[in-house]
Amino acid sequence: MQLAAYLDQQSESKRLYDRALTVMPGGNSRHTIVMDPYPVYARSGHGCRVTDVEGEERIDFINNYTALIRGHSDPDVTAAVSKVIHTGTAFSLPTEYDIRLAELLVDRIPAAEQVRFCNSGSEAVLLAIRAARAYTGRSKIAKFEGCYHGIYDYAQASDSSRPGNWGEVDSPQTTLETSMVPNLGKDVVTLPWNRPKICAQLIEDCADELAAVLIDPLPAALGLLSPVEGFLETLRELTRELGVVLIFDEVMSFRIGYRGAGHANGITPDLMSMGKIIGGGFPVGAVTGSTAIMSVFDHRPGEKVHHGGTYNGNPVTMAAGYETMRLMTQNEYIRLAELGDTLRANLSEMLQRRGVQHQVTGCGSMFCLLLSARRPVDFRELIECRESGPELTGLDREMLSRGVLLGSRGLFGVLSTPMGEAEIDQFIDALDQSLKALRIY
Ligand SMILES: Cc1ncc(COP(=O)(O)O)c(C=O)c1O
């Protein structure tokens, strides 16, 4: 589809967007799907392709913001879900479905001794933080500047820090949205990514009050900047020493390997928050970790964290998640990671050929591009590189018009198992042409 056709005021997407604007603020229930001047509306998805309401088909490189690792409408996942739907979708009685998925996760993830399900990654982060507080009897949490962990107030603090408000590098300000309670700032310690010495000092300074350190080992909001050598190890050792709960938020990064991102980095956290791929395309979240900490949810001795949730562990999500994870064998992860390596290498080769300074980041099925000669180490350097480099605004629209779906925040994407080398080639071609159209080269 050419850009002009997409921008046609008579298009079905435009008509739907106008309707949406009258009944939903900004026309949506989710800021991540915003696209200027309006989003393309989806009609259906099969494998790695999505068809929009105009009938245009595109390769999906964002996969519902990384949640779909087997692409759309995987036949086995669909069959598993269809079977459940015909026998009741939600009960006020437990079923076997959540036990099966919990067993699979416990079997696979070294840090997971017990699991508790919920309905989103945000809830999973909230529960992990509440569990850490209940377990330690402390109230503060520490999180990293610029990192996204969903919409729980304490986890969302400092996720949109900018030079005007972020303070000194060795004592970052905790920044809050106006919708948050101002006092919350006192209970959130903001840490600088990849600066182990500063982090150690900040953690030690408040250790007596600190319940948890929350970290995503491969943060998408930080352009998938990998942890520097020794960074995660320092955090692991220090938190263990000080009795602080180390929470790995693997809602997104769990997709990088069969046993998750903690295992891939050689670290066993105390708790993990999970979501996205483990729901097989349905709303999900989970908190998992050591039996000792997870016991705060146990009602038998008298639970310390009360945890309800009408749809927690519902059979539909659990069946889809189990089937998805069952199909994601070690070999599937290896194949996907090899495909990711091909994409990252071809991307870099194309940009080199065009004389565009760049950094390609990511691993496994995740990738990200930064147009900069320098590889940043922390969030502040990343912002500096982004702001001094060429603008990628409008890249999503350019890629859209060349048959590729991306998110709205620069070049960040993920692969799904139905993809092969042909899709990677198409992606690189589309990007090559899009960068030219944006006058990047
Ligand atoms: C690292 C991380 N944590 C938490 C969340 C929140 O998950 P959800 O959107 O399911 O609430 C996200 C969502 O993208 C995420 O990337």
The ligand as an ORCA input file, in Angstrom:
! r2SCAN-3c Opt
* xyz 0 1
  C       9.382     -5.026     30.921
  C       7.899     -4.865     31.002
  N       7.281     -4.983     32.186
  C       5.953     -4.869     32.309
  C       5.168     -4.604     31.212
  C       3.688     -4.460     31.374
  O       3.016     -5.554     30.809
  P       1.488     -5.422     30.401
  O       1.427     -4.524     29.222
  O       1.050     -6.832     30.111
  O       0.786     -4.856     31.596
  C       5.753     -4.461     29.965
  C       4.950     -4.168     28.771
  O       5.422     -3.926     27.687
  C       7.170     -4.593     29.839
  O       7.794     -4.453     28.677
*
